[in-house]
Amino acid sequence: MARKASGKPSARGGSGQIRIIAGDWRGRKLPVADLPGLRPTSDRVRETVFNWLAPYIPGARVLDCFSGTGALSLEALSRGAKEAVMLEMATPAVKTLKSNLSLLKADNGQVMGTNTLQFLSKPCPEPFDVIFLDPPFRQGMLEETCRLLQDNGYLHEQTILYIEVEKELNPLPIPQDWQLLKSKQAGQVSFNLLSV
C-alpha cells in the first residue's frame, strides 16, 4: 500500500512496523521499509475493511496493486486467502515484503517488483477474486489502473475491489458499471468497497 504523504516522512518509530489484526498470524508485528511517504493502512481502517471483506476472503485469489507495506495482503493471507500477488515498485519495500513472507512461511504470497501500470497492461491468465487498490495519493493513477484491470482480464463477475484514496477524490474515477457497496472516511483517507 504505497502512498505518498503530502508532509514529511514520519518520525522514527512512526511507521516502522505493521501488526496483523486477526487470523493465523494475529498479533504478529512485522517490519516496514523505511521510505518517505510509505504508510500502512491504519489498524482501525483495516479492521473495518476486513469486516466488510469477511465473506469474500476465505479461499480468495488476491491482487494487491501498489502494495507498499503489504498490510492488506498479509492480513488477507492471515484470514484464509488462497493466495496473494503483491505489486510494488520500490526496491526496499519489495525486499521487506519478501522477507516478511519468508518470516511467516507464507509460500502462497508472491511479490512482483514491478510498475503496477506496466504489469496490468499485460493480459491476465486467471482473474482475481479480491483486488486492493491504494495508489500513491494525488498522482491521478486510479482511473488508468481501473481501466487496465477491466480491459485485461483481471476481473470476473464476482470480483470485489477495495479502493483507498485521498478523501477529496470524489466522485471516484471508476468504470460506470462498477457498484459502490460501502464507503467511509477517516482523516484524509476515503476507503471504499466495490463490486463489478
CYANA upper distance limits for C-alpha pairs under 8 A (distance plus 0.5 A):
  1 MET  CA     38 LEU  CA      8.12
  1 MET  CA     39 ARG  CA      7.80
  1 MET  CA     40 PRO  CA      6.73
  1 MET  CA     41 THR  CA      7.73
  1 MET  CA     64 ASP  CA      8.29
  1 MET  CA     65 CYS  CA      7.94
  1 MET  CA     66 PHE  CA      5.70
  1 MET  CA     67 SER  CA      4.46
  1 MET  CA     68 GLY  CA      4.50
  1 MET  CA     69 THR  CA      6.14
  1 MET  CA     70 GLY  CA      6.58
  1 MET  CA     71 ALA  CA      7.59
  1 MET  CA     72 LEU  CA      7.98
  1 MET  CA    133 LEU  CA      8.36
  1 MET  CA    134 ASP  CA      5.97
  1 MET  CA    135 PRO  CA      7.71
  2 ALA  CA     37 GLY  CA      8.11
  2 ALA  CA     38 LEU  CA      5.77
  2 ALA  CA     39 ARG  CA      7.14
  2 ALA  CA     40 PRO  CA      8.06
  2 ALA  CA     66 PHE  CA      5.92
  2 ALA  CA     67 SER  CA      6.30
  2 ALA  CA     68 GLY  CA      4.41
  2 ALA  CA     69 THR  CA      7.28
  2 ALA  CA     88 GLU  CA      8.31
  2 ALA  CA    134 ASP  CA      7.36
  2 ALA  CA    135 PRO  CA      7.11
  2 ALA  CA    136 PRO  CA      6.45
  3 ARG  CA     37 GLY  CA      6.60
  3 ARG  CA     38 LEU  CA      6.13
  3 ARG  CA     39 ARG  CA      7.04
  3 ARG  CA     66 PHE  CA      8.39
  3 ARG  CA     68 GLY  CA      8.02
  3 ARG  CA    134 ASP  CA      7.44
  3 ARG  CA    135 PRO  CA      6.53
  3 ARG  CA    136 PRO  CA      4.29
  3 ARG  CA    137 PHE  CA      6.08
  4 LYS  CA     36 PRO  CA      7.97
  4 LYS  CA     37 GLY  CA      4.82
  4 LYS  CA     38 LEU  CA      6.78
  4 LYS  CA     39 ARG  CA      8.46
  4 LYS  CA    136 PRO  CA      5.60
  4 LYS  CA    137 PHE  CA      6.03
  5 ALA  CA      9 PRO  CA      7.73
  5 ALA  CA     36 PRO  CA      8.18
  5 ALA  CA     37 GLY  CA      4.91
  5 ALA  CA     38 LEU  CA      7.81
  5 ALA  CA     39 ARG  CA      8.31
  5 ALA  CA    137 PHE  CA      7.72
  6 SER  CA     37 GLY  CA      8.09
  7 GLY  CA     37 GLY  CA      8.46
  8 LYS  CA     36 PRO  CA      7.86
  8 LYS  CA     37 GLY  CA      7.92
  9 PRO  CA     35 LEU  CA      8.15
  9 PRO  CA     36 PRO  CA      5.25
  9 PRO  CA     37 GLY  CA      5.96
  9 PRO  CA     38 LEU  CA      8.41
 10 SER  CA     14 GLY  CA      5.88
 10 SER  CA     15 SER  CA      7.25
 10 SER  CA     36 PRO  CA      8.16
 10 SER  CA     37 GLY  CA      8.21
 12 ARG  CA     16 GLY  CA      7.93
 13 GLY  CA     17 GLN  CA      8.44
 15 SER  CA     32 VAL  CA      7.47
 15 SER  CA     39 ARG  CA      6.82
 15 SER  CA     40 PRO  CA      7.82
 16 GLY  CA     31 PRO  CA      6.35
 16 GLY  CA     32 VAL  CA      5.69
 16 GLY  CA     33 ALA  CA      7.76
 16 GLY  CA     34 ASP  CA      7.47
 17 GLN  CA     29 LYS  CA      6.81
 17 GLN  CA     30 LEU  CA      5.75
 17 GLN  CA     31 PRO  CA      4.77
 17 GLN  CA     32 VAL  CA      5.41
 18 ILE  CA     29 LYS  CA      6.05
 18 ILE  CA     30 LEU  CA      5.83
 18 ILE  CA     31 PRO  CA      6.96
 18 ILE  CA     32 VAL  CA      7.24
 18 ILE  CA     40 PRO  CA      7.53
 18 ILE  CA     69 THR  CA      8.29
 18 ILE  CA     71 ALA  CA      7.18
 19 ARG  CA     26 ARG  CA      8.37
 19 ARG  CA     27 GLY  CA      6.42
 19 ARG  CA     28 ARG  CA      6.09
 19 ARG  CA     29 LYS  CA      4.88
 19 ARG  CA     30 LEU  CA      6.89
 19 ARG  CA     43 ASP  CA      8.20
 20 ILE  CA     25 TRP  CA      6.75
 20 ILE  CA     26 ARG  CA      5.68
 20 ILE  CA     27 GLY  CA      5.81
 20 ILE  CA     28 ARG  CA      5.92
 20 ILE  CA     29 LYS  CA      7.03
 20 ILE  CA     71 ALA  CA      8.08
 20 ILE  CA     74 LEU  CA      7.83
 20 ILE  CA     75 GLU  CA      6.33
 20 ILE  CA     78 SER  CA      8.14
 21 ILE  CA     25 TRP  CA      8.46
 21 ILE  CA     26 ARG  CA      5.72
 21 ILE  CA     27 GLY  CA      6.39
 21 ILE  CA     43 ASP  CA      7.77
 21 ILE  CA     47 GLU  CA      7.73
 21 ILE  CA     75 GLU  CA      7.53
 22 ALA  CA     26 ARG  CA      4.74
 22 ALA  CA     27 GLY  CA      7.58
 22 ALA  CA     75 GLU  CA      7.71
 22 ALA  CA     78 SER  CA      7.40
 22 ALA  CA     79 ARG  CA      7.19
 23 GLY  CA     75 GLU  CA      8.20
 23 GLY  CA     78 SER  CA      5.31
 23 GLY  CA     79 ARG  CA      5.00
 23 GLY  CA     80 GLY  CA      7.94
 24 ASP  CA     78 SER  CA      5.46
 24 ASP  CA     79 ARG  CA      7.04
 25 TRP  CA     78 SER  CA      6.00
 25 TRP  CA    104 LEU  CA      8.43
 26 ARG  CA     78 SER  CA      7.88
 30 LEU  CA    100 ASN  CA      7.12
 31 PRO  CA     96 THR  CA      7.72
 31 PRO  CA    100 ASN  CA      8.03
 32 VAL  CA     69 THR  CA      6.24
 32 VAL  CA     93 ALA  CA      7.87
 32 VAL  CA     96 THR  CA      7.07
 33 ALA  CA     38 LEU  CA      8.30
 33 ALA  CA     69 THR  CA      7.59
 33 ALA  CA     92 PRO  CA      6.43
 33 ALA  CA     93 ALA  CA      5.62
 33 ALA  CA     96 THR  CA      6.45
 34 ASP  CA     38 LEU  CA      8.05
 34 ASP  CA     92 PRO  CA      8.27
 35 LEU  CA     92 PRO  CA      8.28
 35 LEU  CA     93 ALA  CA      8.35
 38 LEU  CA     68 GLY  CA      7.12
 38 LEU  CA     69 THR  CA      7.83
 39 ARG  CA     68 GLY  CA      8.32
 39 ARG  CA     69 THR  CA      7.72
 40 PRO  CA     68 GLY  CA      8.06
 40 PRO  CA     69 THR  CA      6.31
 40 PRO  CA     70 GLY  CA      8.28
 40 PRO  CA     71 ALA  CA      6.65
 41 THR  CA     45 VAL  CA      7.01
 41 THR  CA     46 ARG  CA      6.78
 41 THR  CA     71 ALA  CA      7.41
 41 THR  CA     72 LEU  CA      8.17
 42 SER  CA     46 ARG  CA      6.57
 43 ASP  CA     47 GLU  CA      6.50
 44 ARG  CA     48 THR  CA      7.01
 45 VAL  CA     49 VAL  CA      6.60
 45 VAL  CA    186 ALA  CA      7.98
 46 ARG  CA     50 PHE  CA      6.50
 46 ARG  CA     72 LEU  CA      7.94
 47 GLU  CA     51 ASN  CA      6.69
 48 THR  CA     52 TRP  CA      6.89
 49 VAL  CA     53 LEU  CA      6.68
 49 VAL  CA    193 LEU  CA      8.50
 50 PHE  CA     54 ALA  CA      6.21
 52 TRP  CA    193 LEU  CA      8.27
 53 LEU  CA     57 ILE  CA      6.66
 54 ALA  CA     58 PRO  CA      8.21
 56 TYR  CA     60 ALA  CA      7.26
 56 TYR  CA    129 ASP  CA      8.25
 56 TYR  CA    130 VAL  CA      7.88
 56 TYR  CA    160 ILE  CA      8.26
 57 ILE  CA     76 ALA  CA      6.88
 57 ILE  CA     79 ARG  CA      7.44
 57 ILE  CA     80 GLY  CA      6.92
 57 ILE  CA     81 ALA  CA      5.75
 57 ILE  CA    130 VAL  CA      7.91
 58 PRO  CA     79 ARG  CA      7.22
 58 PRO  CA     80 GLY  CA      5.06
 58 PRO  CA     81 ALA  CA      5.35
 58 PRO  CA     82 LYS  CA      7.47
 59 GLY  CA     80 GLY  CA      6.55
 59 GLY  CA     81 ALA  CA      5.19
 59 GLY  CA     82 LYS  CA      4.91
 59 GLY  CA     83 GLU  CA      8.30
 60 ALA  CA     80 GLY  CA      8.30
 60 ALA  CA     81 ALA  CA      5.23
 60 ALA  CA     82 LYS  CA      5.66
 60 ALA  CA     83 GLU  CA      7.29
 60 ALA  CA    128 PHE  CA      8.15
 60 ALA  CA    129 ASP  CA      6.04
 60 ALA  CA    130 VAL  CA      7.16
 61 ARG  CA     81 ALA  CA      6.97
 61 ARG  CA     82 LYS  CA      6.18
 61 ARG  CA     83 GLU  CA      5.58
 61 ARG  CA     84 ALA  CA      6.54
 61 ARG  CA    128 PHE  CA      5.70
 61 ARG  CA    129 ASP  CA      5.76
 61 ARG  CA    130 VAL  CA      6.93
 62 VAL  CA     73 SER  CA      7.77
 62 VAL  CA     76 ALA  CA      8.35
 62 VAL  CA     81 ALA  CA      7.60
 62 VAL  CA     82 LYS  CA      8.35
 62 VAL  CA     83 GLU  CA      6.57
 62 VAL  CA     84 ALA  CA      5.00
 62 VAL  CA     85 VAL  CA      6.74
 62 VAL  CA    128 PHE  CA      6.37
 62 VAL  CA    129 ASP  CA      6.62
 62 VAL  CA    130 VAL  CA      5.36
 62 VAL  CA    131 ILE  CA      6.20
 62 VAL  CA    132 PHE  CA      8.21
 63 LEU  CA     73 SER  CA      8.38
 63 LEU  CA     84 ALA  CA      6.25
 63 LEU  CA     85 VAL  CA      5.42
 63 LEU  CA     86 MET  CA      6.66
 63 LEU  CA     87 LEU  CA      8.35
 63 LEU  CA    128 PHE  CA      6.96
 63 LEU  CA    130 VAL  CA      6.96
 63 LEU  CA    131 ILE  CA      5.25
 63 LEU  CA    132 PHE  CA      6.75
 64 ASP  CA     70 GLY  CA      8.30
 64 ASP  CA     72 LEU  CA      8.00
 64 ASP  CA     73 SER  CA      6.81
 64 ASP  CA     84 ALA  CA      7.64
 64 ASP  CA     85 VAL  CA      6.58
 64 ASP  CA     86 MET  CA      5.23
 64 ASP  CA     87 LEU  CA      6.61
 64 ASP  CA    131 ILE  CA      6.39
 64 ASP  CA    132 PHE  CA      5.21
 64 ASP  CA    133 LEU  CA      7.09
 65 CYS  CA     86 MET  CA      6.81
 65 CYS  CA     87 LEU  CA      5.58
 65 CYS  CA     88 GLU  CA      7.67
 65 CYS  CA    116 THR  CA      6.72
 65 CYS  CA    131 ILE  CA      7.96
 65 CYS  CA    132 PHE  CA      6.46
 65 CYS  CA    133 LEU  CA      5.85
 65 CYS  CA    134 ASP  CA      7.31
 65 CYS  CA    135 PRO  CA      7.90
 66 PHE  CA     86 MET  CA      8.05
 66 PHE  CA     87 LEU  CA      6.07
 66 PHE  CA     88 GLU  CA      5.73
 66 PHE  CA     89 MET  CA      8.12
 66 PHE  CA    116 THR  CA      6.94
 66 PHE  CA    133 LEU  CA      7.35
 66 PHE  CA    134 ASP  CA      6.53
 66 PHE  CA    135 PRO  CA      6.14
 66 PHE  CA    136 PRO  CA      8.10
 67 SER  CA     71 ALA  CA      8.39
 67 SER  CA     72 LEU  CA      8.41
 67 SER  CA     73 SER  CA      8.28
 67 SER  CA     86 MET  CA      6.04
 67 SER  CA     87 LEU  CA      6.02
 67 SER  CA     88 GLU  CA      5.80
 67 SER  CA    134 ASP  CA      8.03
 68 GLY  CA     88 GLU  CA      6.52
 68 GLY  CA     90 ALA  CA      8.32
 68 GLY  CA     93 ALA  CA      6.47
 68 GLY  CA     94 VAL  CA      8.29
 69 THR  CA     93 ALA  CA      7.14
 69 THR  CA     96 THR  CA      8.45
 69 THR  CA     97 LEU  CA      7.34
 70 GLY  CA     74 LEU  CA      6.43
 70 GLY  CA     86 MET  CA      7.71
 70 GLY  CA     97 LEU  CA      6.97
 71 ALA  CA     75 GLU  CA      6.56
 72 LEU  CA     76 ALA  CA      6.63
 72 LEU  CA    132 PHE  CA      7.96
 73 SER  CA     77 LEU  CA      6.66
 73 SER  CA     84 ALA  CA      6.60
 73 SER  CA     85 VAL  CA      8.40
 73 SER  CA     86 MET  CA      7.69
 74 LEU  CA     78 SER  CA      6.56
 75 GLU  CA     79 ARG  CA      6.76
 76 ALA  CA     80 GLY  CA      6.98
 76 ALA  CA     81 ALA  CA      5.97
 76 ALA  CA     84 ALA  CA      8.41
 77 LEU  CA     81 ALA  CA      5.17
 77 LEU  CA     82 LYS  CA      7.51
 77 LEU  CA     83 GLU  CA      7.29
 77 LEU  CA     84 ALA  CA      7.48
 77 LEU  CA    108 ASN  CA      8.46
 77 LEU  CA    109 GLY  CA      8.20
 82 LYS  CA    108 ASN  CA      7.38
 83 GLU  CA    108 ASN  CA      5.28
 83 GLU  CA    109 GLY  CA      6.21
 83 GLU  CA    110 GLN  CA      8.46
 84 ALA  CA    108 ASN  CA      7.03
 84 ALA  CA    109 GLY  CA      5.34
 84 ALA  CA    110 GLN  CA      6.72
 85 VAL  CA    109 GLY  CA      6.55
 85 VAL  CA    110 GLN  CA      5.34
 85 VAL  CA    111 VAL  CA      6.49
 85 VAL  CA    112 MET  CA      7.77
 86 MET  CA    109 GLY  CA      8.10
 86 MET  CA    110 GLN  CA      6.57
 86 MET  CA    111 VAL  CA      5.25
 86 MET  CA    112 MET  CA      6.48
 87 LEU  CA    111 VAL  CA      6.70
 87 LEU  CA    112 MET  CA      5.52
 87 LEU  CA    113 GLY  CA      6.83
 87 LEU  CA    114 THR  CA      6.61
 87 LEU  CA    115 ASN  CA      7.81
 87 LEU  CA    116 THR  CA      6.40
 88 GLU  CA     93 ALA  CA      7.71
 88 GLU  CA     94 VAL  CA      6.74
 88 GLU  CA    111 VAL  CA      7.90
 88 GLU  CA    112 MET  CA      6.83
 88 GLU  CA    113 GLY  CA      5.79
 88 GLU  CA    114 THR  CA      6.12
 88 GLU  CA    115 ASN  CA      7.13
 88 GLU  CA    116 THR  CA      7.33
 89 MET  CA     93 ALA  CA      8.35
 89 MET  CA     94 VAL  CA      7.71
 89 MET  CA    113 GLY  CA      5.75
 89 MET  CA    114 THR  CA      5.22
 89 MET  CA    115 ASN  CA      5.65
 89 MET  CA    116 THR  CA      7.84
 90 ALA  CA     94 VAL  CA      6.76
 90 ALA  CA    113 GLY  CA      7.87
 91 THR  CA     95 LYS  CA      6.73
 91 THR  CA    113 GLY  CA      7.46
 92 PRO  CA     96 THR  CA      6.79
 93 ALA  CA     97 LEU  CA      6.57
 94 VAL  CA     98 LYS  CA      6.71
 94 VAL  CA    111 VAL  CA      7.29
 94 VAL  CA    112 MET  CA      8.10
 94 VAL  CA    113 GLY  CA      6.49
 95 LYS  CA     99 SER  CA      6.64
 96 THR  CA    100 ASN  CA      6.56
 97 LEU  CA    101 LEU  CA      6.74
 97 LEU  CA    111 VAL  CA      7.45
 98 LYS  CA    102 SER  CA      6.72
 98 LYS  CA    110 GLN  CA      8.36
 98 LYS  CA    111 VAL  CA      6.96
 99 SER  CA    103 LEU  CA      6.67
100 ASN  CA    104 LEU  CA      6.73
101 LEU  CA    105 LYS  CA      6.46
101 LEU  CA    106 ALA  CA      5.59
101 LEU  CA    107 ASP  CA      7.69
101 LEU  CA    109 GLY  CA      7.12
102 SER  CA    106 ALA  CA      6.77
102 SER  CA    107 ASP  CA      8.14
114 THR  CA    118 GLN  CA      8.04
114 THR  CA    119 PHE  CA      7.19
115 ASN  CA    119 PHE  CA      6.70
116 THR  CA    120 LEU  CA      6.62
117 LEU  CA    121 SER  CA      6.68
117 LEU  CA    144 GLU  CA      8.22
117 LEU  CA    145 THR  CA      6.79
117 LEU  CA    148 LEU  CA      8.09
118 GLN  CA    122 LYS  CA      7.79
120 LEU  CA    124 CYS  CA      8.33
120 LEU  CA    145 THR  CA      7.96
120 LEU  CA    148 LEU  CA      6.24
120 LEU  CA    149 LEU  CA      6.88
120 LEU  CA    152 ASN  CA      7.66
121 SER  CA    148 LEU  CA      6.38
121 SER  CA    152 ASN  CA      7.29
122 LYS  CA    152 ASN  CA      7.07
123 PRO  CA    152 ASN  CA      5.22
123 PRO  CA    153 GLY  CA      6.61
123 PRO  CA    154 TYR  CA      8.35
124 CYS  CA    152 ASN  CA      6.56
124 CYS  CA    153 GLY  CA      5.66
124 CYS  CA    154 TYR  CA      6.08
125 PRO  CA    153 GLY  CA      7.72
126 GLU  CA    153 GLY  CA      7.83
126 GLU  CA    154 TYR  CA      7.46
127 PRO  CA    153 GLY  CA      6.48
127 PRO  CA    154 TYR  CA      4.81
127 PRO  CA    155 LEU  CA      5.52
127 PRO  CA    156 HIS  CA      6.44
128 PHE  CA    154 TYR  CA      6.34
128 PHE  CA    155 LEU  CA      6.40
128 PHE  CA    156 HIS  CA      7.63
128 PHE  CA    159 THR  CA      7.09
129 ASP  CA    155 LEU  CA      7.86
129 ASP  CA    156 HIS  CA      7.85
129 ASP  CA    158 GLN  CA      7.38
129 ASP  CA    159 THR  CA      5.10
129 ASP  CA    160 ILE  CA      6.76
130 VAL  CA    159 THR  CA      6.19
130 VAL  CA    160 ILE  CA      5.38
130 VAL  CA    161 LEU  CA      6.24
130 VAL  CA    162 TYR  CA      8.23
131 ILE  CA    159 THR  CA      8.00
131 ILE  CA    160 ILE  CA      6.91
131 ILE  CA    161 LEU  CA      5.26
131 ILE  CA    162 TYR  CA      6.75
132 PHE  CA    161 LEU  CA      6.43
132 PHE  CA    162 TYR  CA      5.38
132 PHE  CA    163 ILE  CA      6.75
133 LEU  CA    142 LEU  CA      8.34
133 LEU  CA    161 LEU  CA      7.80
133 LEU  CA    162 TYR  CA      6.48
133 LEU  CA    163 ILE  CA      5.24
133 LEU  CA    164 GLU  CA      6.79
134 ASP  CA    163 ILE  CA      6.43
134 ASP  CA    164 GLU  CA      5.34
134 ASP  CA    165 VAL  CA      6.84
135 PRO  CA    141 MET  CA      6.94
135 PRO  CA    142 LEU  CA      6.99
135 PRO  CA    164 GLU  CA      8.05
135 PRO  CA    165 VAL  CA      7.60
136 PRO  CA    141 MET  CA      8.09
137 PHE  CA    165 VAL  CA      6.84
137 PHE  CA    166 GLU  CA      6.45
138 ARG  CA    166 GLU  CA      7.58
141 MET  CA    145 THR  CA      6.70
142 LEU  CA    146 CYS  CA      6.67
142 LEU  CA    173 PRO  CA      7.38
142 LEU  CA    174 ILE  CA      8.18
143 GLU  CA    147 ARG  CA      6.78
143 GLU  CA    173 PRO  CA      5.69
143 GLU  CA    174 ILE  CA      6.34
144 GLU  CA    148 LEU  CA      6.71
145 THR  CA    149 LEU  CA      6.75
146 CYS  CA    150 GLN  CA      6.73
146 CYS  CA    174 ILE  CA      6.80
146 CYS  CA    175 PRO  CA      7.64
147 ARG  CA    151 ASP  CA      6.48
147 ARG  CA    174 ILE  CA      8.37
147 ARG  CA    175 PRO  CA      7.68
148 LEU  CA    152 ASN  CA      6.30
149 LEU  CA    153 GLY  CA      7.06
149 LEU  CA    154 TYR  CA      5.58
149 LEU  CA    155 LEU  CA      7.07
150 GLN  CA    154 TYR  CA      6.90
150 GLN  CA    155 LEU  CA      6.68
155 LEU  CA    159 THR  CA      6.19
155 LEU  CA    196 VAL  CA      8.26
156 HIS  CA    196 VAL  CA      8.30
157 GLU  CA    196 VAL  CA      6.84
158 GLN  CA    195 SER  CA      7.37
158 GLN  CA    196 VAL  CA      7.22
159 THR  CA    195 SER  CA      6.60
159 THR  CA    196 VAL  CA      6.70
160 ILE  CA    193 LEU  CA      7.67
160 ILE  CA    194 LEU  CA      6.27
160 ILE  CA    195 SER  CA      5.25
160 ILE  CA    196 VAL  CA      7.42
161 LEU  CA    193 LEU  CA      6.30
161 LEU  CA    194 LEU  CA      5.57
161 LEU  CA    195 SER  CA      6.69
162 TYR  CA    191 PHE  CA      7.80
162 TYR  CA    192 ASN  CA      6.19
162 TYR  CA    193 LEU  CA      5.22
162 TYR  CA    194 LEU  CA      6.90
163 ILE  CA    191 PHE  CA      6.28
163 ILE  CA    192 ASN  CA      5.63
163 ILE  CA    193 LEU  CA      6.98
163 ILE  CA    194 LEU  CA      8.34
164 GLU  CA    189 VAL  CA      7.37
164 GLU  CA    190 SER  CA      6.29
164 GLU  CA    191 PHE  CA      4.95
164 GLU  CA    192 ASN  CA      6.89
165 VAL  CA    169 LEU  CA      7.38
165 VAL  CA    189 VAL  CA      6.35
165 VAL  CA    190 SER  CA      5.87
165 VAL  CA    191 PHE  CA      7.02
166 GLU  CA    188 GLN  CA      6.42
166 GLU  CA    189 VAL  CA      5.34
166 GLU  CA    190 SER  CA      6.30
167 LYS  CA    185 GLN  CA      7.36
167 LYS  CA    188 GLN  CA      5.98
167 LYS  CA    189 VAL  CA      5.36
167 LYS  CA    190 SER  CA      5.01
174 ILE  CA    178 TRP  CA      7.49
177 ASP  CA    196 VAL  CA      7.21
178 TRP  CA    194 LEU  CA      7.17
178 TRP  CA    195 SER  CA      6.34
178 TRP  CA    196 VAL  CA      5.00
179 GLN  CA    194 LEU  CA      5.91
179 GLN  CA    195 SER  CA      5.71
179 GLN  CA    196 VAL  CA      6.65
180 LEU  CA    192 ASN  CA      7.68
180 LEU  CA    193 LEU  CA      6.64
180 LEU  CA    194 LEU  CA      4.99
180 LEU  CA    195 SER  CA      7.16
181 LEU  CA    192 ASN  CA      8.06
181 LEU  CA    193 LEU  CA      5.92
181 LEU  CA    194 LEU  CA      5.66
181 LEU  CA    195 SER  CA      7.42
182 LYS  CA    192 ASN  CA      6.15
182 LYS  CA    193 LEU  CA      5.55
182 LYS  CA    194 LEU  CA      7.57
183 SER  CA    190 SER  CA      7.73
183 SER  CA    191 PHE  CA      6.26
183 SER  CA    192 ASN  CA      4.82
183 SER  CA    193 LEU  CA      6.87
184 LYS  CA    190 SER  CA      6.38
184 LYS  CA    191 PHE  CA      5.99
184 LYS  CA    192 ASN  CA      7.04
185 GLN  CA    189 VAL  CA      6.10
185 GLN  CA    190 SER  CA      4.92
185 GLN  CA    191 PHE  CA      6.64
186 ALA  CA    190 SER  CA      7.05
